[in-house]
Amino acid sequence: MATVRSLKIKTSSCKRIVKELHSYEKEVQREAAKTTQMKDDGADPYDLKQQENVLAESRMMIPDCRKRLETSIADLKATLAELEESNQNEGPEIEEARSTIEELEKLFPTSEDA
């Protein structure tokens, strides 16, 4: 049984994962710039290899984070639908969930939307 509390938790979870995703994207940009700088400066091959490993690890986190976001959005949609079926269509939590879903679908179109 879906509750308003669980809806609020799932909405917050979606927002947190989006922040995490943006953080990883920024990290990849920073690490790529650092790697390029090290190559241009002729850094030690061992240090360069270690930096490339850091960059690769950062890049691996983005698809994982996107997958978690898609799952989180699907959970949020299901909880919202369940609440709407039980005639709970009003309230700030419901509106926040709807707006969060709308924003996230604009930013990250899922395979369902395509």
N, C-alpha and C positions, 0 to 999 in steps of 0.2 A: 504494500500500500504506500503510494507516494504521499509525502507530506510537504508542507510549505518549507519546513526546516531542511529537508533533504534537497529540495529545489534550490534553496539558498546556498547550500554547501556545494552543489554541483555547478552553480553559476560562478561561485568564487573559485572553484577548481579550474574551470575553463579560463578565467581571467589570469590565474596564476600561471597556467601552462603557456599562455600567450606571452606573458612577460618573460618566462624562461626561454621560450623560442627566440624572442627578440634579443635576449642576452647572448644566446649562443651564436646568433647571426653576427652580432657586433664583435664577439670574440673571434670568430673566423676572419673577419675583416682585419682586426688588429694583428692576429697571428700571421695572416698572409702578408701584410705589410712588413712585419718584422722579418719574415722569411726572405722576402724580396730584398730588404735592406741588408740582411746578412750575406746574401749571394752577391750583391753589388759591392759589399765591403771585402769580399774574399775571405769570409770567416773560415775557421777550422772545419774540415769536412765532418768531424765527429759532432761538433756543436750544431752544424747545419742539419745533419741527419736527425739529431734530437729535436730540433725545432720543427722539422718536417713531420716528425711523429706527433708532436703536440698539435700541429695544424690538422693532421689527419684525424686525430681523436676528436677535435672540436667539430670537424665536418661530419663525423659519424653521429654526433648527437642530434643534429638537425632532423634527419628523417625519423629517428626514434621519437623525438619531441612532437613532430607533426602527426605521427601515428597515434600518440597518446592524446593529442588534441582532438583528432577525429573521433576517437572513442569517447572522449569526454563530452564532445558536442552531441553525439548520438545518445548518450545517457541523459544529458540535459533535455534533449527533445522528447525522449521517452517519458521522463518524469513530468515534463510540462503537459504532454498529451494526456497522461494518466490523471493529472489534476484537473485538466479541462473536462475530461469525461465525467468526473465526479462533481461537475458544476462549480468548480473553484476558478472562476475566470477573472476575478478582480484582486487587486492588492499590489503593493509595491514590489513584492518578490516576483510575482507573475510578470509584471511589466518589465522588471529588470532582466528576467530570464529571456523574455521575448526580444528585448533590444540587444542583449548579449549575443543571442543566436543570430540575429540579423547582421550585426557588426562582423561577427566571425565568418559568416558565410560570404560577406563581401570581401574580406581580407584573404580568406583561405577557402576557395571553392572546393567542395569535396567531390568525390567521384559520383555521388548520388545526384548532385546538382548539374553535372555536365550532360 
